[in-house]
Amino acid sequence: MKRITLTPRPNWQERVEALGLIYHTPHGEPYWDESVCYRFTSREVDELEAATEELQRLCLLAAQFILDGSRFDNLQIPQPAWNVIRDAWNSAPPSIYGRFDLAYDGASPPKLLEYNANTPTSLLEAAVVQWYWRQEVLPATDQFNSIHEKLITKWSDLKRYLHSNTLYFTCMQDDEDLLTVSYLRDTAQQAGIHTEHLFTREIGWNESDKTFRDRHDKPIASLFALYPWEWLLKDLPGPILSTYSNIDWIEPIWKMLWSNKALLAILWELFPNHPNLLPAYLNSPGNMTEFVRKPLLSREGANITVHKNGTIASTPGPYGQEGFVYQALTSQGNFDGHTPVIGSWYITDQGAAGIGIRESEGITTDLSRFVPHYF
């Protein structure tokens, strides 16, 4: 694994915009950054793929452990949702994807930082934009990337389970979320599914017949929501929980078991010293002196506190009331002062599908650069 400096393509902005990546330079700072890339060996790609498959296996076991032991309180999941989550897990409703964020340096085993299992973004960049970059810049090389093909295959398998001829896609009015949803819609359409888009604020509720409705007052029976489940339950707990089984929710509500950072502590409890895990604990750091404190439900690097060498660095944000997990700090993955976090994508029933890399000089946030890779 090596960090390589490159000359960006002429008119690269127009090239990535043509693929749909319109927010490549937010606030005048690069988000898509092709002035550098990472080169992997085939062995390293195999190791990342194997680690992703293994972590998915461990998370399946951890979810069953949470359900069997009623450990919902550790995740701060509201009690009215418990039986709905159990039923959804047992009925195995449709699920599409997730992204494991890994620390890796090519020398030691990849280490799980967190699992973005409910609303992961940076998908178009990983699946499409960096693929076209490689074809133009390094056509004789390869890339760990079958995300696009595996998404279409998954949608093709899933469409026979849908209760409606129309699958709605919803998100907030946010450029990144809309881009992710638009790309997922495209892959679903390529699989033969008819789709419609509406923003979350446009979803209506018909109290008389207990149905969610679209802008034209048509019932919604199948819905992909790029919207955190804890927010859904806060916004509309009664309607959602009372009608949950009437709608194809993608992702399903049991993803709350994985999208919560308490999962990190539960994984370490179940599989201590596993090569792909870091020590992690709820409520306190225990004997650790160098660690990262993460709110259970924080997103995009918000409210993270890093304790290292007697110093403390943190990011602002609105999270933390729900409690924290304390995870050991890893020294893996420092390249000339730059820290890459490898987002390894898992497509349900299709397996590990490829990686995208976010690079920063400190804590990874929503503004950290996306850089391409090859091997």
C-alpha positions as MATLAB code, in Angstrom:
seq = 'MKRITLTPRPNWQERVEALGLIYHTPHGEPYWDESVCYRFTSREVDELEAATEELQRLCLLAAQFILDGSRFDNLQIPQPAWNVIRDAWNSAPPSIYGRFDLAYDGASPPKLLEYNANTPTSLLEAAVVQWYWRQEVLPATDQFNSIHEKLITKWSDLKRYLHSNTLYFTCMQDDEDLLTVSYLRDTAQQAGIHTEHLFTREIGWNESDKTFRDRHDKPIASLFALYPWEWLLKDLPGPILSTYSNIDWIEPIWKMLWSNKALLAILWELFPNHPNLLPAYLNSPGNMTEFVRKPLLSREGANITVHKNGTIASTPGPYGQEGFVYQALTSQGNFDGHTPVIGSWYITDQGAAGIGIRESEGITTDLSRFVPHYF';
ca = [
       0.000    0.000    0.000;
       1.511    3.291   -1.107;
       0.359    6.898   -1.422;
       1.237    8.323   -4.824;
       1.205   11.943   -6.029;
      -0.301   12.579   -9.475;
      -1.187   15.412  -11.807;
      -4.972   15.811  -11.995;
      -6.635   15.415  -15.380;
      -7.294   18.561  -17.400;
     -10.855   19.742  -16.797;
     -11.325   17.090  -14.134;
     -14.204   19.069  -12.664;
     -16.258   18.686  -15.831;
     -15.353   15.007  -16.023;
     -16.648   14.162  -12.561;
     -19.674   16.424  -12.961;
     -20.617   14.457  -16.080;
     -20.797   11.382  -13.840;
     -23.032   13.160  -11.334;
     -20.485   14.332   -8.744;
     -21.530   17.964   -8.490;
     -20.146   18.760   -5.013;
     -16.506   18.055   -5.853;
     -15.222   21.325   -4.353;
     -17.445   22.339   -1.423;
     -16.556   25.661    0.221;
     -13.687   26.009   -2.250;
     -11.846   22.988   -0.847;
     -11.401   19.742   -2.792;
     -13.602   16.813   -1.861;
     -12.790   14.694   -4.886;
      -8.973   14.756   -4.962;
      -7.125   13.062   -7.795;
      -3.822   14.790   -7.082;
      -3.049   11.655   -5.072;
      -4.118    8.030   -5.099;
      -3.349    4.817   -3.249;
      -1.754    1.782   -4.839;
      -2.409   -1.675   -3.411;
      -0.992   -5.092   -4.145;
      -3.197   -8.039   -5.013;
      -2.429   -9.532   -1.603;
      -3.607   -6.383    0.146;
      -6.831   -6.322   -1.850;
      -7.418   -9.959   -0.943;
      -6.830   -9.091    2.721;
      -9.321   -6.218    2.614;
     -11.899   -8.402    0.916;
     -11.440  -11.225    3.426;
     -11.647   -8.799    6.375;
     -14.896   -7.349    5.032;
     -16.456  -10.788    4.697;
     -15.272  -11.716    8.172;
     -16.627   -8.534    9.756;
     -20.008   -9.103    8.147;
     -20.038  -12.600    9.639;
     -19.175  -11.241   13.087;
     -21.886   -8.581   12.852;
     -24.516  -11.198   12.046;
     -23.513  -13.082   15.180;
     -23.465   -9.878   17.228;
     -26.972   -8.928   16.104;
     -28.315  -12.303   17.190;
     -26.480  -11.889   20.506;
     -28.125   -8.490   21.069;
     -31.559   -9.949   20.334;
     -31.046  -13.073   22.444;
     -29.831  -11.059   25.415;
     -32.207   -8.108   24.953;
     -29.242   -5.753   24.937;
     -31.280   -2.950   23.376;
     -30.594   -0.630   26.297;
     -26.887   -0.678   25.456;
     -27.841    0.792   22.077;
     -30.375    3.256   23.535;
     -33.081    1.821   21.280;
     -36.578    2.806   22.534;
     -38.514   -0.089   24.037;
     -41.560    0.182   21.701;
     -39.267   -0.751   18.785;
     -37.827   -3.922   20.323;
     -40.427   -6.421   19.139;
     -40.624   -4.783   15.730;
     -36.865   -5.203   15.365;
     -37.108   -8.842   16.461;
     -39.865   -9.566   13.959;
     -38.024   -7.798   11.167;
     -34.824   -9.738   11.888;
     -36.653  -13.057   11.888;
     -38.556  -12.316    8.677;
     -35.352  -11.262    6.878;
     -36.759   -8.310    4.887;
     -34.829   -6.729    1.993;
     -31.490   -5.140    2.765;
     -29.080   -3.595    0.284;
     -25.718   -2.451    1.527;
     -23.350   -1.265    4.214;
     -19.886    0.256    4.499;
     -17.211   -0.871    6.928;
     -14.748    1.905    7.756;
     -11.324    0.379    8.245;
      -7.871    1.436    9.372;
      -5.223   -0.251    7.245;
      -1.593    0.238    6.318;
      -0.888   -2.845    4.226;
       1.228   -4.399    6.991;
      -1.168   -5.221    9.841;
      -4.679   -6.691    9.523;
      -7.447   -4.191    8.721;
      -9.147   -2.860   11.861;
     -12.813   -1.939   12.101;
     -13.405    1.705   13.037;
     -17.183    1.603   12.604;
     -19.951    0.101   10.490;
     -22.099    2.477    8.456;
     -24.924    0.013    7.971;
     -27.989    2.238    7.641;
     -27.251    5.415    5.645;
     -23.755    5.145    4.106;
     -22.850    7.701    1.448;
     -19.766    8.272   -0.779;
     -21.262    5.517   -2.911;
     -21.185    7.091   -6.385;
     -17.581    8.160   -5.836;
     -16.565    4.620   -4.946;
     -18.652    2.759   -7.518;
     -18.424    5.012  -10.579;
     -16.250    8.134  -10.378;
     -13.025    6.429   -9.332;
     -13.666    3.615  -11.829;
     -13.718    6.059  -14.760;
     -10.699    7.840  -13.289;
      -8.727    4.586  -13.363;
      -9.809    3.788  -16.914;
      -8.574    7.184  -18.125;
      -5.456    7.593  -15.995;
      -4.203    4.035  -15.387;
      -5.963    1.815  -17.932;
      -3.481   -1.060  -17.566;
      -4.281   -1.477  -13.866;
      -7.235   -2.852  -11.918;
      -9.380   -1.635   -9.026;
     -11.130   -3.334   -6.107;
     -14.557   -2.332   -7.347;
     -17.560   -4.426   -8.372;
     -20.022   -2.230   -6.469;
     -22.120   -1.221   -9.471;
     -22.593   -4.726  -10.823;
     -23.363   -6.205   -7.418;
     -25.926   -3.520   -6.642;
     -27.806   -4.274   -9.854;
     -27.693   -7.993   -9.129;
     -29.022   -7.393   -5.616;
     -31.881   -5.216   -6.856;
     -32.728   -7.900   -9.428;
     -32.983  -10.490   -6.667;
     -34.931   -8.170   -4.412;
     -37.635   -6.945   -6.771;
     -39.714  -10.125   -6.504;
     -40.104   -9.494   -2.770;
     -41.511   -5.982   -3.138;
     -45.180   -5.469   -2.352;
     -45.531   -2.649   -4.869;
     -44.761   -2.004   -8.520;
     -43.137    1.268   -7.449;
     -40.169    1.589   -5.125;
     -39.930    5.074   -3.638;
     -36.579    6.601   -2.731;
     -36.441    9.331   -0.119;
     -33.829   11.543    1.530;
     -33.412   15.044    2.901;
     -32.729   17.991    0.606;
     -28.979   17.578    0.838;
     -26.636   17.347   -2.164;
     -24.719   14.314   -0.910;
     -27.822   12.400    0.149;
     -29.629   13.219   -3.098;
     -26.636   12.079   -5.132;
     -26.503    8.768   -3.266;
     -30.232    8.171   -3.638;
     -30.177    9.137   -7.319;
     -27.392    6.657   -7.974;
     -29.155    3.885   -6.074;
     -32.343    4.645   -8.039;
     -30.381    4.287  -11.252;
     -29.061    0.853  -10.266;
     -32.563   -0.239   -9.229;
     -33.970    0.932  -12.562;
     -31.251   -0.963  -14.403;
     -32.510   -4.031  -12.538;
     -36.021   -3.436  -13.888;
     -37.627   -1.732  -10.867;
     -39.890    1.260  -11.383;
     -38.866    4.034   -8.990;
     -40.040    7.418   -7.807;
     -38.289   10.038   -5.692;
     -39.651   12.259   -2.974;
     -37.996   14.162   -0.154;
     -38.738   13.076    3.395;
     -40.716   16.257    4.070;
     -43.015   15.310    1.169;
     -44.109   11.988    2.674;
     -47.671   12.232    3.932;
     -49.643   10.224    6.464;
     -53.302    9.289    6.017;
     -54.687    8.775    9.489;
     -57.998    7.267    8.364;
     -56.499    4.259    6.610;
     -53.092    4.306    8.347;
     -50.968    4.627    5.213;
     -48.032    6.736    4.138;
     -48.738    8.689    0.955;
     -46.743   10.314   -1.846;
     -47.238   13.826   -3.274;
     -50.186   12.581   -5.335;
     -51.847   10.902   -2.355;
     -50.928    7.421   -3.568;
     -50.111    4.834   -0.866;
     -46.447    4.004   -0.362;
     -45.831    0.276    0.019;
     -42.090    0.056   -0.781;
     -39.629    2.680    0.402;
     -35.856    3.110    0.425;
     -35.115    5.781    3.030;
     -31.682    7.360    3.283;
     -32.715    8.635    6.681;
     -31.487    7.286   10.031;
     -33.852    4.935   11.802;
     -33.418    6.749   15.115;
     -34.699    9.903   13.383;
     -37.625    8.045   11.833;
     -38.662    6.718   15.230;
     -38.337   10.158   16.758;
     -40.367   11.802   13.996;
     -43.191    9.272   13.545;
     -42.947    6.492   16.146;
     -46.623    5.575   16.214;
     -47.320    5.393   12.468;
     -44.073    3.581   11.686;
     -44.220    0.958   14.424;
     -47.925    0.233   13.987;
     -47.665   -0.244   10.212;
     -44.091   -1.479    9.864;
     -44.986   -4.867    8.379;
     -47.177   -3.219    5.723;
     -44.231   -1.515    4.024;
     -41.017   -2.759    2.458;
     -38.600   -0.619    4.465;
     -35.146   -0.508    2.924;
     -33.021   -0.539    4.919;
     -34.987   -2.573    7.491;
     -35.355   -1.427   11.071;
     -33.033   -4.125   12.392;
     -30.156   -2.156   10.862;
     -30.379   -0.159   14.104;
     -28.416   -3.012   15.652;
     -25.462   -2.256   13.365;
     -25.591    1.472   12.726;
     -25.052    2.130   16.435;
     -21.447    2.396   17.656;
     -22.296    0.323   20.725;
     -21.847   -2.511   18.226;
     -18.082   -1.949   18.505;
     -18.113   -2.750   22.228;
     -20.388   -5.749   21.754;
     -18.139   -7.132   19.023;
     -15.120   -6.810   21.327;
     -17.068   -8.450   24.160;
     -17.887  -11.403   21.910;
     -14.602  -11.651   20.014;
     -11.809  -10.193   22.171;
      -8.417   -9.958   20.445;
      -9.899  -10.653   17.032;
      -7.355   -9.414   14.455;
      -9.903   -7.179   12.687;
     -11.251   -5.519   15.842;
     -10.022   -2.826   18.210;
     -10.697   -2.881   21.968;
     -13.922   -1.001   22.642;
     -16.011   -0.442   25.753;
     -19.225    1.238   26.776;
     -19.367    3.979   29.427;
     -15.623    4.326   30.105;
     -12.211    3.742   28.491;
     -11.204    1.223   31.143;
      -7.413    0.996   31.290;
      -6.855    2.578   27.897;
      -4.803    5.791   27.849;
      -5.010    6.413   24.108;
      -8.506    6.093   22.722;
     -11.299    7.658   20.691;
     -14.589    8.560   22.343;
     -17.507    8.265   19.907;
     -21.191    9.049   20.481;
     -23.345    5.994   19.808;
     -25.260    7.726   17.030;
     -22.904   10.366   15.658;
     -22.455   10.837   11.927;
     -19.837   12.317    9.618;
     -17.190   12.556   12.329;
     -19.247   14.785   14.652;
     -18.528   14.938   18.412;
     -15.474   12.670   18.175;
     -12.805   13.102   20.865;
      -9.304   11.685   20.385;
      -7.050   11.138   23.403;
      -3.455   10.715   22.227;
      -0.087   11.362   23.885;
      -1.746   13.310   26.673;
      -3.514   15.649   24.238;
      -7.185   15.889   23.324;
      -8.644   16.771   19.912;
     -12.352   16.907   19.187;
     -14.949   17.826   16.600;
     -18.185   19.749   17.213;
     -21.691   18.494   16.669;
     -25.097   17.744   18.173;
     -24.515   14.183   19.415;
     -23.576   12.636   22.740;
     -26.748   12.693   24.809;
     -27.255    9.047   23.880;
     -23.950    7.938   25.436;
     -20.514    6.989   24.160;
     -18.315    4.098   23.159;
     -14.585    4.188   23.876;
     -12.411    2.568   21.210;
      -8.668    2.019   21.293;
      -6.662    4.381   19.120;
      -4.834    2.690   16.272;
      -1.602    3.937   14.748;
      -2.319    2.223   11.444;
      -2.494    4.098    8.218;
      -0.333    7.220    8.485;
       1.108    8.114    5.097;
       3.253   11.256    5.073;
       0.987   12.821    7.682;
      -2.194   11.773    5.896;
      -4.642    9.288    7.357;
      -6.720    7.202    4.944;
      -9.923    5.577    6.144;
     -10.910    2.753    3.849;
     -14.635    2.403    3.300;
     -15.180   -1.216    2.339;
     -18.583   -1.848    0.780;
     -20.655   -4.945    1.425;
     -23.652   -5.697   -0.802;
     -26.152   -8.020    0.879;
     -25.929  -11.596   -0.409;
     -23.309  -10.460   -2.961;
     -20.400  -10.024   -0.580;
     -17.489   -7.588   -0.370;
     -17.734   -5.306   -3.388;
     -14.957   -2.725   -3.325;
     -13.476    0.215   -1.476;
     -13.427    3.991   -1.383;
     -10.854    6.022    0.544;
     -11.399    9.201    2.588;
      -8.208   11.013    3.533;
      -7.527   13.646    6.174;
      -4.809   14.974    8.435;
      -6.848   14.247   11.554;
     -10.386   13.137   12.338;
     -12.308   12.001    9.278;
     -15.386   14.175    8.686;
     -17.902   14.810    5.903;
     -15.379   17.199    4.304;
     -12.480   14.739    4.227;
     -11.135   14.175    0.746;
     -12.137   11.197   -1.384;
      -9.099    9.827   -3.216;
      -9.064    6.997   -5.796;
      -7.092    3.776   -5.754;
      -5.793    1.005   -7.996;
      -3.795   -2.200   -7.815;
];
